[in-house]
Amino acid sequence: MAVRRIKTSWWIDFRYHGSRYRVRSPDNTKASALAYEAILRRELAQNGTLERLQKAKDKKTFAAFTEEWLKLYVDVNNKPSEQWTKRRVLKANLLPAFGKKRLEEISSMDVEDYKRRQLADGRSPKTVNNSLTILRKCLVTAIEWGDLDKLPKIKLLKTTPPKFTYLIPEETERLLRVSYHQPWESMVHLAVRTGLRFSELAALEWEDVNLSKRIICVRRACVCGITGTPKNGKIRYVLLTHDAVDALAKLPKTEKLVFHVAGRQVNYSMGKWALWKMCEAANLRLVAWHALRHTFASHLVSKGASLKAVQELLGHSTIHMTLRYSHLNQDNLREAINLLEPENPPNGVFWATSGQPEKIQGLQHFELARRM
């Protein structure tokens, strides 16, 4: 008999072309054992071996695969900040949802249910999309390594452009007039005038600064105490304004690093409190260091700088990131709308090219112009 019970388990035991096959049934009932016997015989008839079935049986769970993925891919190819982010998202969100499933069991329906539950727990669409991006990259790697055959469809949620905080020119000047102990006063000044990230400022060395030519080379960034390449791995050059040069000239050149505290490299926690103290002294709302980067870009765009130039100065990998500032310069849009202005406005109303009324006749037209 090909199917029989041995102690508490059901087994399939038969011969095929002179070879004996003895396999435990995956479901411990006689009916399932008979069904599995038919699968085994069909696999032998089609392929002559049970290796494909055995490989499928041995496929990894998502939790087991992510352990290998973190060690062999993430720790090798990603920056420390990205490694930390992926581990945090996996532990907090992805592993509780998919950890026990085998890789091939993760379906598009499972992904949609994950999105639903994440939103119900109060997470923003952007946060959910970040975790879905990590999930997709992990599964794509599984395909590349031969642990998965097909990628489930992973559709990102629609999101609105994120809001960002920046200082208007009057607020910026108040902040830059604050006298504070070094290196923070000069560091804030350089952040506003160059748009460097805090990690890039913390890793800046004097060999990367040329005060006579008023230019700095951004080739390093320090995140979590580890110095590496800047975000996107690109080296860029940023020109300095005269006041930025003056701010740097105030600093001693006794250490390799431009910004340091008693020879120790500055970290974000130290910088956060220093910036907040300066904001309080300037009677401003408390802002983060990244707001100074937004301030730099916003002022450039509002003064007519091209988005391509701003992209290069900020070190954005694509123009898409820089487009968030495009609404700050409406001159081109106004010029386009002015093309539709009638040549002979009714009732003697004339408009200047800036869109403001030059001459208004009648109270009705005055009120209309005032509202616009």
Long-range contacts (C-beta under 8 A, 24 or more apart in sequence): 2-37, 3-30, 3-33, 3-34, 3-37, 5-30, 12-36, 12-37, 12-40, 14-40, 14-41, 16-41, 16-44, 17-44, 21-50, 23-50, 26-57, 56-104, 59-102, 59-103, 59-104, 59-147, 59-148, 60-102, 60-103, 60-147, 61-99, 61-100, 61-101, 61-102, 61-103, 62-94, 62-95, 62-98, 62-99, 62-100, 62-101, 62-102, 62-103, 62-106, 62-138, 63-95, 63-99, 63-100, 65-103, 65-138, 65-142, 65-147, 66-90, 66-94, 66-95, 66-99, 66-138, 69-138, 69-141, 69-142, 73-141, 79-223, 79-228, 79-229, 79-231, 80-223, 80-224, 80-226, 80-228, 81-223, 81-224, 84-224, 86-134, 89-130, 89-131, 89-134, 90-134, 93-118, 93-131, 94-131, 94-134, 94-135, 94-138, 98-135, 103-139, 103-142, 103-147, 103-148, 104-148, 104-149, 104-150, 106-139, 106-152, 107-152, 108-152, 108-153, 108-154, 110-152, 111-135, 111-152, 111-153, 111-154, 111-155, 112-155, 115-157, 119-157, 124-159, 125-157, 125-158, 125-159, 126-159, 126-162, 128-157, 129-156, 129-157, 129-159, 132-156, 161-324, 162-324, 164-291, 164-294, 164-324, 165-287, 165-288, 165-291, 165-294, 166-291, 166-294, 166-295, 166-297, 166-298, 167-192, 167-284, 167-287, 167-291, 167-292, 167-295, 169-299, 171-282, 171-284, 172-295, 172-299, 174-282, 174-283, 174-284, 175-278, 175-279, 175-282, 175-284, 176-243, 177-282, 178-278, 178-281, 178-282, 180-274, 180-277, 180-278, 180-281, 182-250, 182-251, 183-251, 183-258, 183-259, 183-260, 183-261, 183-266, 184-271, 184-274, 184-275, 184-278, 185-247, 185-250, 185-278, 186-247, 186-248, 186-250, 186-251, 186-259, 187-259, 187-266, 187-271, 188-275, 188-278, 188-292, 189-243, 189-244, 189-247, 190-244, 190-247, 190-248, 191-289, 191-292, 191-293, 191-296, 192-292, 192-295, 192-296, 193-240, 193-241, 193-243, 193-244, 193-247, 193-296, 194-238, 194-240, 194-244, 194-296, 194-313, 195-238, 195-292, 195-293, 195-296, 195-297, 195-313, 195-314, 196-238, 196-293, 197-221, 197-230, 197-231, 197-289, 197-290, 197-293, 198-268, 198-271, 198-289, 198-290, 199-223, 199-230, 199-231, 200-230, 201-258, 201-259, 201-266, 202-259, 202-265, 202-266, 202-267, 202-268, 202-271, 203-227, 203-257, 203-265, 204-257, 204-258, 204-259, 205-256, 205-257, 205-258, 206-253, 206-256, 206-257, 206-258, 207-256, 209-248, 209-258, 211-240, 211-245, 211-248, 211-249, 214-239, 214-240, 214-241, 214-242, 214-244, 214-245, 215-239, 215-240, 216-240, 218-315, 222-265, 225-265, 225-267, 230-315, 231-315, 232-315, 232-316, 232-317, 234-315, 234-317, 236-312, 236-313, 236-315, 238-313, 297-322, 297-325, 298-325, 298-328, 301-325, 301-326, 301-328, 301-329, 302-328, 302-329, 304-329, 304-331
